[in-house]
Amino acid sequence: MTPFLRPLDRLLDLALPAICPGCGAEGAPICERCLPAVSVREALAAGTPLGLAEGPPAPLLQLEWCAPFSGTTRRALHALKYAGERRLAQPLGEAVAARWRRAGAGGELLVPVPVHAGRRRERGYDQAELIAGVAAAVLQLPWLAAVERRRATAPQYRLDRRHRAANVDDAFEVRPEAGPAIRGRWVVLVDDVVTTGATLCAAAQALLDGGALATSAVTVARER
């Protein structure tokens, strides 16, 4: 059970069993039969070709993800983001941790890529924070909500590749109180889905401008 659930949510867990987004079975947030779908890349060696023509997009030193954005993984992320199913952060965060433990080359601090404050108020939480918190606990690394969106942006999935970078350009900044924590450190960004990497790169640039030594990233899924 994810440690980010409030007491009321824990009571609801007891009254309303989770429904697996893969097969609809009651019980675990993702059942044992469907769970491998969110970790299909776990055993791949570091340096496995990314399907990006020029490797990880600058300024990221490394970019990893756990599974394609399809099937069980897609449904799980949609349920987490849009249906309030926070229990899914536990298996998704564990998948992120497993992939990074296998393939990650360094990293001292996990930082979630934030949604805008308005979107967070609507949902009541930030899904990337939930995933990052679980992954950090498994990896025994610290995590910090070090970055914030300075302006609302259009959802990236609504834009073509040409306009995604412009949509998030200069959209992030380091929280003033987080400056000392990231200074001189290798930061690993955590997010739910990556497509072109434009959002991750914009957040990474904000961290570097704020004093981070280097940036990498890991996400639950990749949308091609």
N, CA, C and O of each residue as an XYZ file, in Angstrom:
896
protein
N       0.852     -1.206      0.000
C       0.000      0.000      0.000
C       0.875      1.239      0.000
O       1.814      1.343      0.788
N       0.570      2.169     -0.875
C       1.397      3.357     -0.967
C       1.348      4.185      0.295
O       0.271      4.354      0.866
N       2.506      4.725      0.768
C       2.548      5.500      1.998
C       1.929      6.873      1.857
O       1.844      7.604      2.844
N       1.485      7.260      0.645
C       0.963      8.598      0.446
C      -0.549      8.665      0.606
O      -1.135      9.736      0.446
N      -1.188      7.549      0.917
C      -2.626      7.561      1.098
C      -2.993      8.169      2.449
O      -2.338      7.917      3.460
N      -4.052      8.974      2.441
C      -4.546      9.562      3.679
C      -5.342      8.522      4.459
O      -5.742      7.505      3.893
N      -5.586      8.762      5.779
C      -6.337      7.777      6.574
C      -7.669      7.398      5.953
O      -8.046      6.226      5.982
N      -8.406      8.380      5.382
C      -9.690      8.062      4.769
C      -9.498      7.133      3.589
O     -10.299      6.222      3.378
N      -8.433      7.355      2.809
C      -8.167      6.487      1.664
C      -7.870      5.058      2.112
O      -8.253      4.096      1.448
N      -7.179      4.933      3.254
C      -6.867      3.595      3.756
C      -8.140      2.854      4.161
O      -8.253      1.646      3.956
N      -9.091      3.582      4.734
C     -10.362      2.961      5.084
C     -11.110      2.531      3.825
O     -11.717      1.460      3.794
N     -11.066      3.369      2.786
C     -11.720      3.014      1.530
C     -11.072      1.792      0.899
O     -11.745      0.989      0.253
N      -9.742      1.650      1.090
C      -9.056      0.467      0.579
C      -9.674     -0.806      1.132
O      -9.832     -1.798      0.421
N     -10.026     -0.758      2.425
C     -10.587     -1.931      3.068
C     -12.001     -2.203      2.570
O     -12.413     -3.355      2.432
N     -12.743     -1.119      2.300
C     -14.131     -1.270      1.884
C     -14.261     -1.542      0.388
O     -15.168     -2.255     -0.039
N     -13.354     -0.973     -0.409
C     -13.439     -1.085     -1.860
C     -12.136     -1.663     -2.399
O     -11.161     -0.928     -2.556
N     -12.097     -2.942     -2.681
C     -10.863     -3.541     -3.205
C     -10.465     -2.893     -4.522
O     -11.311     -2.437     -5.292
N      -9.180     -2.863     -4.759
C      -8.681     -2.349     -6.022
C      -9.116     -3.257     -7.167
O      -9.327     -4.455     -6.980
N      -9.247     -2.672     -8.349
C      -9.601     -3.408     -9.557
C      -8.408     -3.352    -10.501
O      -7.980     -2.267    -10.895
N      -7.878     -4.485    -10.860
C      -6.720     -4.533    -11.750
C      -7.064     -3.900    -13.095
O      -8.049     -4.296    -13.718
N      -6.280     -2.929    -13.559
C      -6.573     -2.300    -14.856
C      -6.297     -3.213    -16.037
O      -6.708     -2.918    -17.159
N      -5.601     -4.323    -15.793
C      -5.299     -5.234    -16.880
C      -6.413     -6.208    -17.185
O      -6.764     -6.424    -18.345
N      -6.980     -6.807    -16.117
C      -7.976     -7.866    -16.335
C      -9.269     -7.666    -15.562
O     -10.235     -8.401    -15.769
N      -9.299     -6.671    -14.667
C     -10.515     -6.411    -13.907
C     -10.662     -7.219    -12.640
O     -11.697     -7.139    -11.978
N      -9.645     -8.001    -12.280
C      -9.729     -8.797    -11.056
C      -9.679     -7.906     -9.821
O      -8.967     -6.901     -9.815
N     -10.416     -8.256     -8.788
C     -10.389     -7.525     -7.528
C      -9.221     -7.991     -6.673
O      -8.830     -9.157     -6.706
N      -8.674     -7.054     -5.907
C      -7.602     -7.403     -4.981
C      -6.453     -6.425     -5.050
O      -6.569     -5.298     -4.569
N      -5.346     -6.835     -5.640
C      -4.169     -5.974     -5.750
C      -4.413     -4.888     -6.794
O      -5.202     -5.085     -7.718
N      -3.734     -3.732     -6.652
C      -3.877     -2.667     -7.659
C      -3.593     -3.156     -9.080
O      -4.283     -2.764    -10.021
N      -2.577     -4.013     -9.239
C      -2.339     -4.728    -10.492
C      -2.083     -6.180    -10.104
O      -1.186     -6.458     -9.308
N      -2.849     -7.094    -10.651
C      -2.746     -8.486    -10.217
C      -1.425     -9.103    -10.674
O      -0.744     -8.561    -11.545
N      -1.076    -10.226    -10.085
C       0.204    -10.873    -10.388
C       0.323    -11.270    -11.862
O       1.409    -11.232    -12.440
N      -0.792    -11.645    -12.452
C      -0.760    -12.067    -13.848
C      -0.471    -10.887    -14.784
O       0.214    -11.046    -15.794
N      -0.994     -9.711    -14.444
C      -0.850     -8.529    -15.303
C       0.369     -7.687    -14.957
O       0.807     -6.871    -15.768
N       0.923     -7.875    -13.759
C       2.017     -7.021    -13.302
C       3.228     -7.020    -14.239
O       3.830     -5.961    -14.418
N       3.621     -8.145    -14.848
C       4.789     -8.104    -15.737
C       4.646     -7.118    -16.893
O       5.652     -6.693    -17.461
N       3.422     -6.747    -17.251
C       3.221     -5.833    -18.373
C       3.792     -4.447    -18.114
O       4.133     -3.730    -19.055
N       3.901     -4.060    -16.835
C       4.429     -2.726    -16.537
C       5.937     -2.749    -16.321
O       6.534     -1.718    -16.009
N       6.555     -3.911    -16.485
C       8.003     -4.022    -16.260
C       8.695     -4.794    -17.379
O       9.688     -5.481    -17.138
N       8.177     -4.684    -18.594
C       8.706     -5.523    -19.670
C      10.159     -5.189    -20.024
O      10.857     -6.016    -20.611
N      10.616     -3.990    -19.674
C      11.993     -3.609    -19.988
C      12.940     -3.770    -18.800
O      14.112     -3.403    -18.884
N      12.438     -4.314    -17.701
C      13.229     -4.357    -16.465
C      14.578     -5.045    -16.645
O      15.584     -4.562    -16.127
N      14.619     -6.150    -17.362
C      15.843     -6.945    -17.455
C      16.791     -6.484    -18.556
O      17.898     -7.010    -18.675
N      16.376     -5.513    -19.361
C      17.252     -5.042    -20.439
C      18.478     -4.358    -19.859
O      18.394     -3.660    -18.849
N      19.595     -4.561    -20.494
C      20.837     -3.954    -20.017
C      20.828     -2.449    -20.220
O      20.137     -1.939    -21.102
N      21.586     -1.749    -19.413
C      21.776     -0.312    -19.619
C      22.372     -0.093    -20.997
O      23.201     -0.874    -21.464
N      21.936      0.979    -21.639
C      22.455      1.259    -22.969
C      21.669      0.608    -24.080
O      22.031      0.736    -25.250
N      20.581     -0.099    -23.733
C      19.708     -0.663    -24.760
C      19.212      0.466    -25.649
O      18.794      1.502    -25.131
N      19.241      0.306    -26.968
C      18.788      1.386    -27.866
C      17.417      1.912    -27.485
O      16.507      1.144    -27.175
N      17.279      3.232    -27.511
C      16.071      3.876    -27.033
C      15.006      4.034    -28.100
O      13.848      4.315    -27.791
N      15.393      3.855    -29.358
C      14.452      4.165    -30.426
C      14.433      5.641    -30.733
O      13.549      6.115    -31.446
N      15.398      6.381    -30.203
C      15.569      7.802    -30.509
C      16.817      7.934    -31.371
O      17.853      7.344    -31.063
N      16.723      8.695    -32.433
C      17.783      8.713    -33.438
C      19.140      9.096    -32.867
O      20.167      8.574    -33.301
N      19.150      9.992    -31.910
C      20.430     10.502    -31.422
C      20.643     10.210    -29.944
O      21.396     10.922    -29.280
N      19.991      9.172    -29.415
C      20.168      8.841    -28.020
C      19.369      9.754    -27.113
O      18.460     10.440    -27.581
N      19.687      9.781    -25.819
C      18.928     10.613    -24.870
C      18.976     12.079    -25.283
O      20.050     12.583    -25.612
N      17.859     12.768    -25.276
C      17.848     14.178    -25.666
C      18.553     15.041    -24.626
O      18.338     14.875    -23.425
N      19.389     15.955    -25.086
C      20.093     16.865    -24.188
C      19.078     17.742    -23.456
O      18.060     18.131    -24.028
N      19.364     18.053    -22.184
C      20.593     17.803    -21.425
C      20.571     16.519    -20.584
O      21.369     16.398    -19.654
N      19.699     15.574    -20.876
C      19.650     14.330    -20.108
C      20.854     13.451    -20.445
O      21.191     13.268    -21.614
N      21.493     12.914    -19.418
C      22.579     11.971    -19.635
C      22.062     10.570    -19.915
O      22.729      9.777    -20.579
N      20.871     10.266    -19.407
C      20.289      8.939    -19.590
C      18.782      9.057    -19.486
O      18.260      9.859    -18.712
N      18.094      8.253    -20.268
C      16.636      8.194    -20.226
C      16.217      6.735    -20.269
O      16.591      5.995    -21.178
N      15.427      6.325    -19.264
C      14.943      4.957    -19.180
C      13.428      4.957    -18.974
O      12.858      5.927    -18.474
N      12.787      3.854    -19.367
C      11.370      3.668    -19.067
C      11.101      2.180    -18.880
O      11.927      1.332    -19.216
N       9.926      1.890    -18.335
C       9.627      0.515    -17.913
C       8.866     -0.290    -18.943
O       9.067     -1.500    -19.044
N       7.994      0.350    -19.712
C       7.120     -0.393    -20.625
C       6.564      0.539    -21.683
O       6.557      1.754    -21.484
N       6.099      0.005    -22.801
C       5.390      0.832    -23.778
C       4.089      1.361    -23.178
O       3.503      0.746    -22.287
N       3.652      2.511    -23.683
C       2.416      3.131    -23.214
C       1.237      2.494    -23.955
O       0.683      3.061    -24.897
N       0.880      1.308    -23.499
C      -0.204      0.559    -24.137
C      -0.750     -0.455    -23.139
O      -0.145     -0.696    -22.094
N      -1.882     -1.039    -23.463
C      -2.438     -2.123    -22.668
C      -2.596     -1.802    -21.193
O      -3.111     -0.747    -20.823
N      -2.146     -2.726    -20.359
C      -2.270     -2.579    -18.906
C      -1.574     -1.320    -18.401
O      -2.100     -0.630    -17.528
N      -0.406     -1.018    -18.938
C       0.348      0.151    -18.474
C      -0.420      1.429    -18.750
O      -0.529      2.292    -17.880
N      -0.949      1.553    -19.950
C      -1.726      2.739    -20.300
C      -2.958      2.871    -19.402
O      -3.241      3.952    -18.886
N      -3.682      1.777    -19.219
C      -4.889      1.834    -18.393
C      -4.551      2.152    -16.938
O      -5.291      2.875    -16.270
N      -3.454      1.621    -16.455
C      -3.045      1.903    -15.075
C      -2.710      3.378    -14.895
O      -3.115      3.989    -13.906
N      -1.979      3.951    -15.835
C      -1.625      5.368    -15.724
C      -2.855      6.256    -15.855
O      -2.965      7.259    -15.149
N      -3.770      5.912    -16.732
C      -4.996      6.695    -16.843
C      -5.812      6.623    -15.558
O      -6.376      7.627    -15.123
N      -5.878      5.438    -14.947
C      -6.629      5.308    -13.694
C      -5.980      6.101    -12.576
O      -6.675      6.688    -11.746
N      -4.657      6.126    -12.544
C      -3.942      6.900    -11.531
C      -4.147      8.390    -11.742
O      -4.376      9.126    -10.783
N      -4.066      8.839    -12.986
C      -4.115     10.276    -13.274
C      -5.530     10.843    -13.265
O      -5.749     11.963    -12.802
N      -6.481     10.083    -13.771
C      -7.794     10.660    -14.027
C      -8.920     10.042    -13.214
O     -10.017     10.599    -13.165
N      -8.677      8.910    -12.577
C      -9.742      8.243    -11.834
C      -9.470      8.179    -10.334
O     -10.198      7.513     -9.597
N      -8.438      8.861     -9.887
C      -8.155      8.927     -8.455
C      -7.646      7.640     -7.847
O      -7.674      7.490     -6.625
N      -7.179      6.697     -8.667
C      -6.750      5.401     -8.153
C      -5.286      5.463     -7.727
O      -4.396      4.954     -8.408
N      -5.064      6.111     -6.561
C      -3.696      6.337     -6.083
C      -2.966      5.057     -5.689
O      -1.738      5.035     -5.617
N      -3.710      4.011     -5.438
C      -3.066      2.750     -5.068
C      -2.141      2.230     -6.162
O      -1.223      1.455     -5.893
N      -2.388      2.659     -7.395
C      -1.549      2.211     -8.501
C      -0.143      2.798     -8.452
O       0.756      2.299     -9.129
N       0.059      3.847     -7.664
C       1.401      4.416     -7.546
C       2.388      3.407     -6.972
O       3.582      3.473     -7.263
N       1.898      2.478     -6.160
C       2.804      1.506     -5.542
C       3.439      0.580     -6.587
O       4.666      0.553     -6.689
N       2.661     -0.179     -7.365
C       3.316     -1.046     -8.353
C       4.041     -0.278     -9.445
O       5.062     -0.747     -9.947
N       3.543      0.881     -9.823
C       4.221      1.664    -10.862
C       5.537      2.231    -10.343
O       6.538      2.235    -11.060
N       5.539      2.707     -9.104
C       6.787      3.192     -8.511
C       7.799      2.076     -8.320
O       9.000      2.284     -8.493
N       7.320      0.900     -7.967
C       8.224     -0.246     -7.824
C       8.829     -0.637     -9.175
O       9.993     -1.030     -9.242
N       8.041     -0.529    -10.250
C       8.569     -0.821    -11.584
C       9.647      0.176    -11.976
O      10.671     -0.201    -12.545
N       9.417      1.450    -11.673
C      10.426      2.483    -11.946
C      11.715      2.182    -11.189
O      12.807      2.267    -11.749
N      11.579      1.829     -9.912
C      12.765      1.514     -9.103
C      13.522      0.323     -9.662
O      14.752      0.333     -9.712
N      12.794     -0.703    -10.082
C      13.443     -1.905    -10.602
C      14.209     -1.610    -11.883
O      15.319     -2.103    -12.079
N      13.606     -0.798    -12.756
C      14.302     -0.464    -14.007
C      15.533      0.386    -13.729
O      16.584      0.172    -14.333
N      15.409      1.353    -12.815
C      16.553      2.214    -12.537
C      17.658      1.457    -11.814
O      18.839      1.702    -12.060
N      17.288      0.542    -10.929
C      18.300     -0.260    -10.247
C      19.094     -1.089    -11.266
O      20.299     -1.283    -11.110
N      18.414     -1.571    -12.300
C      19.060     -2.386    -13.316
C      19.899     -1.548    -14.275
O      21.016     -1.936    -14.618
N      19.377     -0.409    -14.709
C      19.991      0.312    -15.823
C      20.558      1.675    -15.470
O      21.353      2.227    -16.232
N      20.169      2.228    -14.334
C      20.573      3.595    -14.011
C      22.072      3.733    -13.771
O      22.672      2.960    -13.024
N      22.650      4.712    -14.407
C      24.081      4.991    -14.231
C      24.228      6.226    -13.357
O      24.416      7.335    -13.856
N      24.142      6.025    -12.063
C      24.301      7.148    -11.146
C      22.980      7.748    -10.712
O      21.914      7.179    -10.948
N      23.061      8.896    -10.080
C      21.874      9.562     -9.563
C      21.855      9.554     -8.049
O      22.028      8.509     -7.422
N      21.641     10.733     -7.460
C      21.664     10.879     -6.002
C      20.332     11.302     -5.415
O      20.095     11.132     -4.219
N      19.455     11.855     -6.253
C      18.220     12.454     -5.755
C      17.142     12.306     -6.820
O      17.366     12.656     -7.978
N      15.968     11.790     -6.438
C      14.846     11.699     -7.357
C      13.991     12.954     -7.261
O      13.701     13.440     -6.168
N      13.593     13.470     -8.415
C      12.759     14.674     -8.472
C      11.605     14.420     -9.441
O      11.850     14.160    -10.619
N      10.365     14.487     -8.984
C       9.234     14.287     -9.897
C       9.037     15.489    -10.812
O       9.291     16.630    -10.424
N       8.582     15.216    -12.031
C       8.197     16.287    -12.956
C       6.785     16.715    -12.576
O       5.859     15.910    -12.671
N       6.599     17.954    -12.152
C       5.314     18.329    -11.550
C       4.247     18.690    -12.574
O       4.548     19.165    -13.670
N       3.001     18.457    -12.197
C       1.880     19.046    -12.917
C       1.737     20.487    -12.439
O       2.337     20.874    -11.436
N       0.949     21.278    -13.152
C       0.703     22.647    -12.725
C      -0.133     22.642    -11.446
O      -0.899     21.712    -11.196
N       0.027     23.697    -10.638
C      -0.677     23.763     -9.352
C      -2.188     23.638     -9.517
O      -2.852     23.025     -8.681
N      -2.736     24.214    -10.588
C      -4.176     24.127    -10.819
C      -4.620     22.698    -11.063
O      -5.661     22.271    -10.566
N      -3.826     21.956    -11.834
C      -4.171     20.563    -12.105
C      -4.034     19.721    -10.851
O      -4.815     18.797    -10.625
N      -3.040     20.043    -10.038
C      -2.871     19.310     -8.783
C      -4.073     19.529     -7.866
O      -4.540     18.594     -7.215
N      -4.570     20.758     -7.816
C      -5.743     21.037     -6.982
C      -6.948     20.244     -7.474
O      -7.723     19.733     -6.666
N      -7.113     20.135     -8.784
C      -8.238     19.391     -9.336
C      -8.165     17.915     -8.953
O      -9.178     17.312     -8.597
N      -6.970     17.335     -9.027
C      -6.814     15.907     -8.765
C      -6.661     15.606     -7.276
O      -7.029     14.528     -6.807
N      -6.114     16.572     -6.541
C      -5.838     16.352     -5.128
C      -4.473     15.769     -4.874
O      -4.118     15.519     -3.722
N      -3.703     15.545     -5.904
C      -2.363     14.979     -5.782
C      -1.647     15.130     -7.123
O      -2.248     15.486     -8.136
N      -0.356     14.849     -7.094
C       0.474     14.851     -8.304
C       0.954     13.421     -8.512
O       1.671     12.878     -7.671
N       0.566     12.808     -9.622
C       0.879     11.396     -9.828
C       2.378     11.131     -9.894
O       2.834     10.079     -9.445
N       3.155     12.062    -10.445
C       4.606     11.851    -10.520
C       5.229     11.853     -9.130
O       6.190     11.125     -8.881
N       4.688     12.666     -8.221
C       5.183     12.661     -6.845
C       4.924     11.316     -6.182
O       5.792     10.780     -5.492
N       3.727     10.773     -6.392
C       3.414      9.478     -5.787
C       4.355      8.392     -6.302
O       4.871      7.590     -5.524
N       4.575      8.369     -7.604
C       5.462      7.370     -8.203
C       6.886      7.558     -7.707
O       7.556      6.588     -7.354
N       7.354      8.804     -7.678
C       8.722      9.081     -7.231
C       8.920      8.707     -5.773
O       9.977      8.197     -5.403
N       7.922      8.954     -4.945
C       8.050      8.618     -3.532
C       8.201      7.130     -3.303
O       9.009      6.697     -2.481
N       7.417      6.341     -4.038
C       7.538      4.888     -3.924
C       8.894      4.426     -4.437
O       9.571      3.634     -3.782
N       9.294      4.920     -5.613
C      10.580      4.516     -6.195
C      11.737      4.882     -5.275
O      12.671      4.096     -5.113
N      11.686      6.054     -4.679
C      12.761      6.487     -3.779
C      12.866      5.570     -2.565
O      13.966      5.229     -2.130
N      11.717      5.172     -2.019
C      11.731      4.284     -0.863
C      12.361      2.937     -1.213
O      13.131      2.382     -0.430
N      12.027      2.416     -2.396
C      12.588      1.125     -2.812
C      14.091      1.245     -3.074
O      14.867      0.367     -2.696
N      14.489      2.333     -3.722
C      15.905      2.520     -4.060
C      16.728      3.040     -2.883
O      17.957      3.085     -2.951
N      16.052      3.429     -1.813
C      16.708      4.018     -0.642
C      17.494      5.271     -1.039
O      18.640      5.470     -0.637
N      16.841      6.091     -1.832
C      17.370      7.384     -2.226
C      16.412      8.473     -1.756
O      15.215      8.217     -1.619
N      16.905      9.665     -1.508
C      15.998     10.756     -1.165
C      15.230     11.227     -2.394
O      15.683     11.055     -3.526
N      14.074     11.817     -2.162
C      13.347     12.458     -3.243
C      12.862     13.812     -2.769
O      12.691     14.034     -1.570
N      12.641     14.715     -3.707
C      12.269     16.084     -3.355
C      11.461     16.685     -4.500
O      11.833     16.559     -5.666
N      10.365     17.333     -4.160
C       9.593     18.085     -5.156
C      10.310     19.417     -5.387
O       9.882     20.462     -4.897
N      11.389     19.358     -6.128
C      12.300     20.496     -6.263
C      11.919     21.464     -7.366
O      12.397     22.598     -7.396
N      11.050     21.017     -8.283
C      10.717     21.814     -9.462
C       9.228     22.128     -9.452
O       8.422     21.316     -8.998
N       8.866     23.297     -9.948
C       7.459     23.651    -10.110
C       7.242     24.219    -11.503
O       8.162     24.739    -12.135
N       5.998     24.106    -11.965
C       5.642     24.711    -13.249
C       5.291     26.173    -13.019
O       4.404     26.495    -12.229
N       5.991     27.041    -13.712
C       5.714     28.463    -13.531
C       4.490     28.913    -14.317
O       3.942     29.983    -14.054
N       4.061     28.106    -15.276
C       2.853     28.425    -16.042
C       2.184     27.126    -16.477
O       2.831     26.086    -16.607
N       0.893     27.209    -16.695
C       0.158     26.054    -17.193
C       0.532     25.819    -18.655
O       0.773     26.768    -19.401
N       0.577     24.564    -19.057
C       0.893     24.218    -20.438
C      -0.210     23.325    -20.994
O      -0.918     22.645    -20.251
N      -0.337     23.343    -22.302
C      -1.298     22.437    -22.940
C      -0.824     21.001    -22.763
O       0.383     20.757    -22.774
N      -1.733     20.043    -22.600
C      -1.313     18.638    -22.522
C      -0.490     18.253    -23.748
O      -0.896     18.510    -24.881
N       0.664     17.638    -23.517
C       1.565     17.328    -24.610
C       0.940     16.381    -25.632
O       1.247     16.469    -26.821
N       0.072     15.480    -25.185
C      -0.497     14.510    -26.119
C      -1.390     15.171    -27.167
O      -1.694     14.566    -28.195
N      -1.813     16.416    -26.907
C      -2.650     17.117    -27.877
C      -1.838     17.792    -28.978
O      -2.401     18.276    -29.960
N      -0.521     17.823    -28.817
C       0.328     18.549    -29.747
C       1.140     17.600    -30.607
O       1.437     16.479    -30.194
N       1.499     18.044    -31.798
C       2.408     17.246    -32.602
C       3.832     17.463    -32.095
O       4.084     18.350    -31.279
N       4.741     16.653    -32.581
C       6.114     16.699    -32.087
C       6.758     18.066    -32.284
O       7.589     18.494    -31.484
N       6.365     18.743    -33.357
C       6.970     20.027    -33.677
C       6.709     21.070    -32.600
O       7.552     21.933    -32.357
N       5.551     20.998    -31.953
C       5.141     22.048    -31.024
C       5.351     21.691    -29.554
O       5.114     22.523    -28.679
N       5.790     20.468    -29.273
C       5.904     20.058    -27.870
C       7.010     20.804    -27.134
O       6.820     21.210    -25.988
N       8.159     20.989    -27.773
C       9.257     21.690    -27.111
C       8.869     23.125    -26.791
O       9.159     23.618    -25.700
N       8.212     23.805    -27.737
C       7.791     25.192    -27.506
C       6.763     25.281    -26.379
O       6.736     26.259    -25.632
N       5.925     24.263    -26.263
C       4.881     24.266    -25.250
C       5.449     24.297    -23.835
O       4.869     24.924    -22.948
N       6.581     23.624    -23.617
C       7.149     23.535    -22.267
C       8.415     24.384    -22.097
O       9.044     24.356    -21.039
N       8.781     25.125    -23.124
C       9.976     25.966    -23.021
C       9.827     26.967    -21.875
O       8.861     27.728    -21.818
N      10.792     26.952    -20.976
C      10.806     27.886    -19.845
C       9.583     27.719    -18.930
O       9.169     28.662    -18.256
N       9.015     26.508    -18.916
C       7.814     26.283    -18.106
C       8.127     25.897    -16.671
O       7.237     25.927    -15.821
N       9.377     25.534    -16.381
C       9.742     25.037    -15.060
C      10.756     25.945    -14.378
O      11.519     26.659    -15.027
N      10.739     25.896    -13.070
C      11.759     26.574    -12.280
C      11.974     25.804    -10.983
O      11.083     25.097    -10.512
N      13.152     25.949    -10.422
C      13.470     25.292     -9.158
C      12.844     26.090     -8.014
O      12.944     27.316     -7.975
N      12.216     25.404     -7.111
C      11.661     26.072     -5.938
C      12.806     26.699     -5.146
O      13.831     26.048     -4.944
N      12.663     27.937     -4.696
C      13.758     28.605     -3.995
C      14.316     27.803     -2.824
O      15.527     27.778     -2.601
N      13.428     27.150     -2.079
C      13.884     26.399     -0.904
C      14.609     25.120     -1.279
O      15.290     24.524     -0.444
N      14.468     24.685     -2.550
C      15.102     23.437     -2.979
C      16.500     23.653     -3.543
O      17.226     22.688     -3.778
N      16.886     24.906     -3.763
C      18.183     25.192     -4.364
C      19.355     24.510     -3.680
O      20.153     23.858     -4.354
N      19.488     24.638     -2.360
C      20.632     23.985     -1.696
C      20.617     22.466     -1.824
O      21.679     21.844     -1.850
N      19.437     21.859     -1.904
C      19.348     20.391     -1.948
C      19.790     19.825     -3.289
O      20.286     18.700     -3.346
N      19.621     20.584     -4.374
C      19.989     20.061     -5.693
C      21.377     20.505     -6.125
O      21.937     19.937     -7.062
N      21.940     21.501     -5.469
C      23.208     22.078     -5.922
C      24.332     21.033     -5.881
O      24.607     20.430     -4.844
N      24.966     20.840     -7.031
C      26.079     19.913     -7.118
C      25.689     18.453     -7.088
O      26.546     17.595     -6.881
N      24.411     18.145     -7.291
C      23.958     16.756     -7.211
C      23.459     16.253     -8.566
O      23.012     17.024     -9.415
N      23.550     14.958     -8.732
C      23.060     14.290     -9.932
C      21.606     13.932     -9.683
O      21.303     13.094     -8.833
N      20.714     14.563    -10.419
C      19.273     14.430    -10.200
C      18.672     13.484    -11.235
O      19.005     13.543    -12.418
N      17.786     12.617    -10.770
C      17.037     11.724    -11.657
C      15.580     12.172    -11.656
O      14.898     12.078    -10.636
N      15.109     12.655    -12.791
C      13.718     13.054    -12.928
C      12.833     11.825    -13.063
O      13.224     10.832    -13.676
N      11.637     11.898    -12.487
C      10.673     10.804    -12.545
C       9.362     11.341    -13.104
O       8.856     12.365    -12.643
N       8.811     10.643    -14.107
C       7.531     11.062    -14.683
C       6.748      9.825    -15.091
O       7.257      8.706    -15.028
N       5.498     10.037    -15.513
C       4.665      8.903    -15.898
C       4.931      8.450    -17.324
O       5.133      7.258    -17.557
N       4.938      9.375    -18.294
C       5.076      9.007    -19.695
C       6.056      9.945    -20.391
O       6.082     11.143    -20.109
N       6.854      9.403    -21.293
C       7.724     10.212    -22.148
C       7.381      9.902    -23.597
O       7.122      8.755    -23.959
N       7.385     10.958    -24.427
C       7.226     10.759    -25.867
C       8.480     11.273    -26.565
O       9.368     10.491    -26.904
N       8.554     12.567    -26.777
C       9.754     13.136    -27.390
C      10.816     13.481    -26.360
O      11.987     13.641    -26.704
N      10.416     13.596    -25.097
C      11.336     14.004    -24.041
C      11.362     15.496    -23.810
O      12.164     15.972    -23.006
N      10.503     16.264    -24.491
C      10.540     17.720    -24.376
C      10.270     18.192    -22.942
O      10.945     19.095    -22.449
N       9.290     17.586    -22.280
C       8.969     17.991    -20.910
C      10.114     17.667    -19.963
O      10.495     18.494    -19.135
N      10.663     16.459    -20.087
C      11.802     16.074    -19.245
C      12.982     16.998    -19.466
O      13.648     17.390    -18.507
N      13.253     17.353    -20.714
C      14.397     18.217    -21.011
C      14.206     19.621    -20.435
O      15.153     20.227    -19.936
N      12.977     20.131    -20.506
C      12.710     21.455    -19.945
C      12.902     21.453    -18.434
O      13.481     22.385    -17.877
N      12.412     20.395    -17.762
C      12.607     20.299    -16.315
C      14.080     20.107    -15.976
O      14.574     20.670    -14.999
N      14.785     19.310    -16.785
C      16.213     19.084    -16.554
C      17.001     20.383    -16.691
O      17.911     20.650    -15.906
N      16.652     21.178    -17.680
C      17.367     22.442    -17.868
C      17.160     23.381    -16.686
O      18.083     24.083    -16.274
N      15.942     23.389    -16.141
C      15.686     24.213    -14.957
C      16.551     23.759    -13.786
O      17.070     24.589    -13.039
N      16.708     22.451    -13.621
C      17.546     21.933    -12.539
C      19.003     22.307    -12.735
O      19.682     22.693    -11.784
N      19.487     22.196    -13.961
C      20.880     22.564    -14.231
C      21.094     24.062    -14.011
O      22.109     24.475    -13.451
N      20.139     24.861    -14.451
C      20.237     26.308    -14.224
C      20.217     26.624    -12.732
O      20.773     27.629    -12.292
N      19.568     25.753    -11.959
C      19.479     25.949    -10.513
C      20.656     25.397     -9.746
O      20.701     25.509     -8.521
N      21.624     24.795    -10.448
C      22.832     24.335     -9.778
C      23.049     22.845     -9.732
O      24.052     22.392     -9.179
N      22.128     22.048    -10.303
C      22.346     20.600    -10.319
C      23.580     20.264    -11.150
O      23.902     20.964    -12.111
N      24.265     19.191    -10.773
C      25.476     18.783    -11.484
C      25.141     18.081    -12.792
O      25.801     18.321    -13.803
N      24.123     17.213    -12.794
C      23.750     16.440    -13.971
C      22.313     15.978    -13.803
O      21.772     15.976    -12.697
N      21.697     15.584    -14.927
C      20.319     15.117    -14.886
C      20.137     13.870    -15.752
O      20.687     13.770    -16.848
N      19.355     12.927    -15.236
C      18.896     11.766    -15.970
C      17.395     11.668    -15.740
O      16.820     12.491    -15.028
N      16.759     10.665    -16.340
C      15.308     10.548    -16.174
C      14.871      9.100    -16.325
O      15.491      8.315    -17.043
N      13.783      8.762    -15.629
C      13.155      7.456    -15.757
C      11.642      7.652    -15.673
O      11.154      8.405    -14.831
N      10.907      6.972    -16.548
C       9.458      7.086    -16.570
C       8.834      5.689    -16.546
O       9.493      4.682    -16.807
N       7.555      5.668    -16.229
C       6.829      4.405    -16.265
C       6.728      3.900    -17.703
O       6.953      2.720    -17.969
N       6.387      4.799    -18.628
C       6.094      4.350    -19.982
C       6.689      5.279    -21.025
O       7.062      6.418    -20.744
N       6.762      4.752    -22.237
C       7.159      5.532    -23.406
C       6.081      5.413    -24.467
O       5.699      4.311    -24.861
N       5.594      6.559    -24.924
C       4.632      6.601    -26.011
C       5.385      6.890    -27.297
O       6.071      7.908    -27.392
N       5.274      6.033    -28.269
C       6.024      6.211    -29.518
C       5.194      6.969    -30.545
O       5.661      7.212    -31.658
